[in-house]
Amino acid sequence: MVRPVLKPLSVEEYLETEVQSPVKREYVGGQVYAMAGASQRHSLITLNIAVALRRMAEGRPCRVHMAEMKLFIGGPKISDSEKALYYPDVLAVCGRPVPHDYYESEPCILVEVLSPSTRSVDLREKVLAYQSIPSLQTYLIVDTETMAVRHLWRNAEGRWQQQDLTGSADIPLPCLEGTLTFADIYQGAFS
């Protein structure tokens, strides 16, 4: 049996259909991919991080979103085949809002909480895509099976650094002038 070839969608077509879709879908290079639901632990860890970041953002011109806000990667001079719209688990943006209600495009912090269905994408595809965002300072990849975080950050020279953390650690978040701890991340997740 021959599989039909799907016509790539434009970003505009994706955004029009995504508003009405009963399932969250990510857009990568003209193709659309449905997202699986989250486990209780995944959901709790995501909430813990969003709450901690929201507290740090208070009194600043920053916004923190959790799981429902899309992140647009691309620009006017980039073809749709190179654009993406992802749903990061948590994102923080400081500065002026984008003129679009359904996505952000200039985050300073991105967080992905690993699940079996997203692990390989979060550890490979999204690392490369997210590191292409000029405003991004910190990308955290948070494990749900053990207390472990991959901390990626842009150094003063603009180069990406990586550190794998386990057990307990304080993770600096420069754009929010705060620190995220393992206690913040994993509170109640393994009890």
Wavefront OBJ file of the C-alpha trace (Angstrom):
o trace
v 0.000 0.000 0.000
v 1.309 3.432 -0.919
v 1.194 6.143 1.720
v -0.127 9.486 0.525
v 2.391 12.309 0.363
v 1.226 15.129 2.593
v 1.433 18.624 1.191
v 3.483 20.848 3.500
v 1.470 23.482 5.334
v 2.482 27.110 5.504
v 2.903 28.648 8.949
v -0.325 30.594 8.379
v -2.255 27.419 7.472
v -0.915 25.662 10.556
v -1.861 28.552 12.852
v -5.390 28.680 11.387
v -5.956 24.959 11.937
v -4.170 24.774 15.303
v -6.662 27.129 16.963
v -9.461 24.649 16.203
v -7.524 21.417 16.726
v -8.607 19.238 19.672
v -5.004 17.955 19.883
v -1.862 20.053 20.366
v 0.396 19.772 17.334
v 3.888 21.051 16.637
v 4.972 22.411 13.255
v 8.401 21.591 11.832
v 9.348 22.515 8.282
v 5.814 22.415 6.911
v 4.848 19.150 8.619
v 2.565 18.837 11.639
v 3.115 16.365 14.493
v 0.547 15.517 17.185
v 1.722 15.662 20.788
v 1.053 12.988 23.394
v -0.388 13.762 26.811
v 1.794 14.096 29.912
v 2.229 11.852 32.948
v 1.350 13.113 36.423
v 5.039 13.480 37.323
v 5.734 15.378 34.088
v 2.811 17.698 34.787
v 3.878 18.316 38.405
v 7.503 19.071 37.468
v 6.349 21.434 34.712
v 4.061 23.253 37.154
v 6.809 23.474 39.794
v 9.191 25.114 37.324
v 6.561 27.512 35.974
v 5.615 28.631 39.503
v 9.271 29.192 40.465
v 9.950 31.194 37.287
v 6.737 33.199 37.706
v 7.844 34.230 41.207
v 11.202 35.381 39.811
v 9.450 37.308 37.020
v 7.242 39.350 39.362
v 7.909 43.063 39.060
v 9.814 42.621 35.790
v 8.639 43.105 32.205
v 8.652 39.319 31.786
v 6.069 36.657 30.989
v 6.154 32.967 31.923
v 4.086 30.442 29.972
v 3.461 26.787 30.663
v 2.779 24.124 28.013
v 0.040 25.948 26.079
v 2.041 28.753 24.450
v 3.726 28.065 21.136
v 7.287 29.151 20.378
v 7.896 30.394 16.821
v 11.342 29.786 15.350
v 11.953 31.531 12.061
v 11.749 34.942 10.512
v 10.477 36.820 7.475
v 13.506 35.880 5.356
v 13.386 32.182 6.276
v 11.345 29.734 4.187
v 8.531 27.727 5.796
v 10.609 24.577 5.311
v 13.035 25.947 7.929
v 10.464 27.329 10.395
v 9.086 25.593 13.477
v 6.416 26.114 16.106
v 6.957 24.099 19.262
v 5.139 23.871 22.595
v 7.940 24.071 25.187
v 6.898 22.892 28.640
v 7.885 26.257 30.157
v 9.155 29.444 28.570
v 10.072 32.862 29.897
v 10.191 36.024 27.814
v 11.407 39.427 28.941
v 10.696 42.543 26.927
v 7.990 43.623 24.577
v 5.198 41.211 23.643
v 5.053 39.897 20.079
v 2.135 41.150 18.014
v 0.563 37.696 17.938
v -1.748 36.126 20.513
v -0.780 32.515 19.881
v 3.011 32.388 20.075
v 6.165 33.916 21.507
v 9.385 34.252 19.521
v 12.059 35.786 21.776
v 12.392 33.642 24.921
v 15.282 33.992 27.326
v 14.534 30.655 29.070
v 13.140 27.421 27.626
v 12.413 24.254 29.578
v 11.558 20.816 28.235
v 10.533 18.106 30.691
v 11.421 14.707 29.252
v 8.894 12.000 28.554
v 9.356 8.721 26.676
v 7.619 10.103 23.578
v 9.637 13.357 23.414
v 13.057 12.390 24.809
v 14.934 12.041 21.512
v 13.389 15.185 19.996
v 14.108 17.245 23.141
v 17.720 16.039 23.328
v 18.577 16.451 19.641
v 16.241 18.363 17.341
v 15.110 20.962 19.843
v 18.617 21.620 21.181
v 19.734 22.682 17.700
v 16.550 24.627 16.973
v 16.523 26.419 20.319
v 20.208 27.338 20.167
v 19.447 29.248 16.944
v 17.249 31.725 18.865
v 19.306 34.904 19.466
v 17.425 35.901 22.652
v 17.751 32.495 24.345
v 20.112 32.426 27.333
v 19.129 29.196 29.108
v 17.698 25.862 27.977
v 16.901 23.243 30.625
v 16.127 19.619 29.826
v 14.593 18.059 32.932
v 14.414 14.309 33.531
v 11.314 12.716 35.047
v 12.808 9.318 35.894
v 15.632 10.615 38.083
v 16.626 13.971 39.551
v 18.776 15.147 36.659
v 18.878 18.317 34.565
v 20.853 19.124 31.446
v 21.680 22.832 31.753
v 22.604 24.563 28.500
v 23.456 28.259 28.573
v 24.970 30.918 26.361
v 28.219 32.294 27.829
v 29.467 35.910 27.649
v 31.107 35.213 24.270
v 27.816 33.878 22.874
v 28.956 30.240 22.844
v 26.795 27.454 24.220
v 27.957 25.575 27.322
v 26.446 22.405 28.766
v 26.464 20.833 32.200
v 24.651 17.687 33.314
v 23.467 18.096 36.907
v 22.247 15.392 39.298
v 21.127 15.202 42.904
v 20.961 18.865 43.806
v 22.168 22.078 42.237
v 21.450 25.755 41.890
v 20.825 26.759 38.283
v 21.381 30.451 37.491
v 18.752 32.160 35.343
v 20.335 35.488 34.329
v 17.367 37.031 32.520
v 15.222 36.655 35.649
v 18.149 37.417 37.962
v 17.317 34.314 39.962
v 18.296 30.754 40.710
v 16.271 27.593 40.165
v 16.994 24.760 42.602
v 16.392 21.033 42.381
v 14.005 21.485 45.328
v 11.993 23.951 43.190
v 11.933 21.536 40.259
v 11.248 18.215 41.971
v 9.070 19.206 44.956
v 6.589 16.351 45.476
v 7.604 14.552 42.269
v 9.216 11.504 43.865
v 7.237 11.225 47.090
l 1 2 3 4 5 6 7 8 9 10 11 12 13 14 15 16 17 18 19 20 21 22 23 24 25 26 27 28 29 30 31 32 33 34 35 36 37 38 39 40 41 42 43 44 45 46 47 48 49 50 51 52 53 54 55 56 57 58 59 60 61 62 63 64 65 66 67 68 69 70 71 72 73 74 75 76 77 78 79 80 81 82 83 84 85 86 87 88 89 90 91 92 93 94 95 96 97 98 99 100 101 102 103 104 105 106 107 108 109 110 111 112 113 114 115 116 117 118 119 120 121 122 123 124 125 126 127 128 129 130 131 132 133 134 135 136 137 138 139 140 141 142 143 144 145 146 147 148 149 150 151 152 153 154 155 156 157 158 159 160 161 162 163 164 165 166 167 168 169 170 171 172 173 174 175 176 177 178 179 180 181 182 183 184 185 186 187 188 189 190 191
